[in-house]
Amino acid sequence: MKMLPAKRLLSTVVPAYPLLSIKPTRGLVDEKLQIVVRNLRPKQDVTLHSVHQSEDKDFWEAFGHYVSDGNGTVTVAKDASLSGTYVGVEAMGLMWSLRPVPGSRAGLRFRKKDVLSPLVFHISVHDGHVSQGFTQLTPLESLVIERWYMAPGVRRFDIRERGVRGTLFIPPGPGPFPGLLDMWGGDGGLVEYPAALLVSHGFVSMALEYLTPGELKKLKADVNYFEYSCSGVDRPSHMQMPKRTHGKNLWPFYSNICIMQLHRQNCSGTLFVWMSICVEKTSQIILEEKIVV
């Protein structure tokens, strides 16, 4: 019996490469991320790394060390980071644990100046547990995501009227809306990102500038400045706002003014005097489980 020559069988199996999934890839900064890595080897050591370049061109990073399960999967919302810039089960660890990359200049502070543009993050997966030198490594997989403070449809108005300086944010829709007056702390200047995030959750919010760098000691603003910023500012001429329905509610919204750090302090002096009292009272703040009581 004549034997036929053996033929080499070519495999049609395509090797599986690591797959990184992030939802949403475009969302608000406080929207929880769903990060999953699939197609890893069972019990494989991997590092998830996040890097962001700020508006000041400084780089910030966060990373966590994981071990894939028996199916070769890492689910950040369920699996614990063994080490890195955060430890434990932290769905948002790659966001809140950001720190300046090694070698950065001193005194950096992470905050957004231009709320009309997103925070851009590069999320990557690396083989093994890595803690440094990420720029020199080739990731197994990477994705780019955007995080926004201001949601689509939000209306933004610059306020420069009778000495009042600020930015008014109004949610989409007819209203009426609850409202907040946002006053940034002792750094001064006009800081919009807290108000932009509030409006994205349905609050009319006004970011009020009341401390300008270099003007702290000579600024003579008193309670009338804050009252006028709510009730005296004229609404933009091309806007149709809901009318007041009762009492003395402010024209665009039902307003609450939240002053953090002090429950109550009588002070008739300038803002510089008031801020000095705030500093003196800082030691009296009581924290329970990271919450001011």
C-alpha positions in Angstrom: 0.0 0.0 0.0 1.5 3.3 -1.1 1.5 6.0 1.5 0.7 9.5 0.5 3.2 12.2 1.6 2.1 14.0 4.8 0.9 17.5 4.4 1.6 20.2 6.9 -1.7 21.5 8.4 -1.7 25.3 8.8 -3.5 26.5 11.9 -6.3 29.0 11.3 -6.4 30.0 15.0 -5.8 33.7 15.5 -3.9 34.5 18.7 -5.8 36.5 21.2 -4.4 39.9 22.1 -5.2 41.8 25.3 -8.4 43.9 24.9 -9.0 47.0 26.9 -12.6 48.2 27.3 -13.5 51.6 29.0 -17.0 53.0 29.3 -17.8 55.8 28.8 -14.9 57.0 26.7 -16.5 60.5 26.9 -18.3 61.6 30.0 -18.4 63.9 33.1 -15.5 63.9 35.5 -17.6 62.3 38.3 -19.2 59.6 36.1 -17.9 56.2 37.2 -15.7 54.4 34.8 -16.1 50.7 33.8 -12.6 49.4 33.0 -12.1 45.8 31.9 -9.1 44.0 30.4 -9.7 40.7 28.6 -7.7 38.1 26.8 -4.8 38.1 29.3 -3.2 34.9 30.4 -4.7 33.4 33.6 -3.1 34.8 36.7 -1.1 37.3 34.7 0.5 40.3 36.4 -0.5 43.5 34.7 -0.3 47.3 35.4 -3.1 49.7 34.5 -1.7 53.2 33.9 -3.3 56.6 33.5 -1.5 59.7 32.3 -2.8 63.3 31.7 -1.0 66.4 30.5 -2.4 69.5 32.2 -3.1 72.9 30.7 0.2 74.0 32.2 2.0 71.2 30.2 2.7 69.2 33.4 2.2 65.4 33.4 0.1 63.6 36.0 -0.1 59.8 36.4 -1.8 57.0 38.4 -1.3 53.3 38.2 -2.5 50.1 39.9 -1.1 46.6 39.9 -3.5 43.7 39.2 -3.5 39.9 38.7 -6.0 38.6 36.1 -8.5 35.9 37.1 -8.6 32.3 35.8 -10.2 33.6 32.6 -7.5 36.1 31.9 -9.7 39.1 32.9 -9.2 42.2 35.1 -12.3 44.1 36.1 -11.3 47.3 37.9 -14.6 47.8 39.7 -14.4 44.3 41.3 -10.7 43.4 41.5 -8.3 44.8 44.0 -5.1 46.8 43.1 -2.3 45.1 45.0 -0.1 48.2 45.0 0.5 51.4 43.0 -0.9 54.9 43.6 -4.0 53.3 45.1 -4.7 50.0 46.8 -7.9 47.9 47.0 -11.1 47.8 44.9 -11.2 51.3 43.5 -13.3 51.8 40.3 -12.0 55.4 40.0 -8.5 54.9 41.3 -6.9 55.8 38.0 -8.6 59.2 38.4 -8.5 60.3 42.0 -4.9 59.0 42.8 -3.3 61.1 40.0 0.0 62.6 41.1 2.8 64.5 39.2 5.2 62.2 37.4 8.6 61.8 39.1 10.9 64.8 38.3 8.0 67.3 38.0 8.4 70.9 39.3 7.3 71.5 42.9 4.0 72.9 44.1 1.7 71.6 41.4 -2.0 71.6 41.9 -4.5 69.6 39.7 -7.4 71.8 38.5 -9.0 72.7 35.3 -9.1 76.3 34.0 -10.9 76.0 30.7 -14.2 74.2 31.2 -15.0 74.4 27.5 -12.4 71.7 26.8 -12.1 68.2 28.3 -9.5 66.5 30.4 -7.8 63.9 28.2 -6.4 60.7 29.7 -4.3 58.0 28.1 -5.2 54.6 29.8 -2.8 51.7 29.1 -2.2 48.1 30.1 1.4 46.9 30.7 2.8 43.4 31.2 4.0 42.9 34.8 3.9 45.1 37.8 5.5 48.4 36.7 6.0 51.5 38.8 8.2 53.8 36.7 9.6 54.4 33.3 6.2 54.1 31.5 7.2 56.4 28.7 10.0 53.9 27.7 7.6 50.9 27.6 5.3 49.6 24.9 1.8 48.9 26.3 -0.2 45.8 25.6 -3.2 48.0 24.8 -4.2 51.6 25.3 -7.2 53.9 24.9 -7.8 57.7 25.1 -10.8 59.0 27.1 -12.3 62.4 27.7 -13.6 63.7 31.0 -15.7 66.9 31.0 -16.9 69.3 33.6 -19.6 70.9 31.4 -22.3 68.7 29.9 -23.7 69.2 26.4 -26.4 71.9 26.2 -25.2 73.9 29.2 -25.4 77.7 28.6 -22.4 79.8 29.9 -22.4 83.6 30.3 -19.7 86.0 31.3 -20.8 88.4 34.0 -19.1 91.8 34.2 -21.6 94.2 35.7 -21.3 96.9 38.4 -18.2 95.5 39.8 -19.5 91.9 39.9 -17.2 89.4 38.1 -18.2 85.9 37.5 -19.6 83.2 35.2 -23.2 82.1 35.1 -24.0 78.5 34.0 -27.6 77.5 33.2 -28.7 73.9 32.5 -30.6 73.0 29.3 -34.4 73.1 29.5 -37.0 75.6 30.7 -36.5 75.3 34.5 -37.0 76.4 37.1 -33.8 75.1 38.6 -32.3 75.1 42.1 -29.3 77.4 42.3 -25.9 77.8 43.9 -23.4 80.6 44.2 -20.0 79.1 44.1 -17.2 81.1 45.7 -13.6 79.7 45.4 -11.2 79.9 48.3 -8.1 81.9 49.1 -6.2 81.2 45.9 -8.3 83.9 44.2 -9.2 84.4 40.6 -12.2 83.1 38.7 -12.4 79.3 39.1 -15.3 77.8 37.0 -15.0 74.0 37.2 -17.0 73.4 40.4 -19.9 75.5 39.0 -19.6 73.8 35.6 -20.0 70.4 37.2 -22.9 71.6 39.3 -24.8 72.9 36.3 -24.2 69.5 34.6 -26.3 68.0 37.4 -29.2 70.4 37.0 -28.2 73.4 39.2 -28.0 77.0 37.9 -24.6 78.0 39.3 -22.6 81.1 39.3 -18.9 81.1 39.8 -18.2 84.3 41.6 -14.8 86.0 41.6 -14.3 87.8 44.8 -10.5 87.4 45.5 -8.2 88.5 42.7 -4.5 87.7 43.0 -2.7 90.9 44.3 -6.0 92.5 45.4 -6.7 90.5 48.5 -5.8 93.3 51.0 -7.4 96.2 49.2 -10.6 94.6 48.1 -13.5 96.2 50.0 -16.2 93.8 49.0 -18.8 93.3 51.7 -22.1 91.3 51.9 -23.7 93.6 49.4 -21.3 92.4 46.8 -22.5 88.8 47.2 -26.2 89.9 47.5 -26.0 91.9 44.3 -24.3 89.1 42.5 -27.4 87.0 43.0 -30.3 89.5 42.9 -29.0 92.6 41.1 -27.3 91.1 38.0 -29.4 91.6 34.9 -30.2 88.5 32.9 -28.7 88.3 29.4 -31.0 90.0 27.0 -31.3 87.0 24.7 -32.2 84.6 27.4 -35.7 83.6 28.5 -35.7 82.7 32.1 -38.5 81.4 34.4 -40.2 84.2 36.3 -40.2 84.3 40.1 -43.2 82.6 41.6 -43.1 83.5 45.2 -41.3 85.5 47.9 -37.9 87.0 47.1 -36.3 84.2 45.1 -33.5 85.3 42.9 -34.4 85.8 39.2 -32.8 82.7 37.6 -33.2 80.2 40.4 -34.0 79.4 44.0 -30.6 80.1 45.5 -28.5 78.7 48.3 -25.2 80.2 49.2 -22.8 77.6 50.7 -19.8 78.9 52.6 -17.5 76.0 53.5 -15.1 75.9 56.4 -17.0 78.1 58.9 -20.5 77.5 60.2 -20.9 81.1 61.4 -18.6 84.0 62.0 -19.5 87.6 62.6 -17.1 89.8 60.7 -17.5 93.4 59.7 -14.1 94.0 58.2 -12.6 93.4 54.7 -12.3 90.1 53.0 -8.6 90.0 54.1 -9.8 90.1 57.7 -12.4 87.4 57.0 -9.8 85.1 55.4 -7.5 85.6 58.3 -10.2 84.4 60.7 -10.8 81.4 58.4 -7.1 80.4 58.8 -7.3 80.8 62.6 -10.4 78.6 62.7 -9.0 75.8 60.6 -7.7 73.9 63.6 -11.3 73.7 64.9 -12.6 71.7 62.0 -13.8 68.3 63.1 -13.5 65.3 60.7 -15.3 62.0 61.0 -14.5 59.5 58.2 -13.3 62.3 56.0 -16.5 64.3 56.4 -16.7 67.7 58.0 -19.0 67.6 61.0 
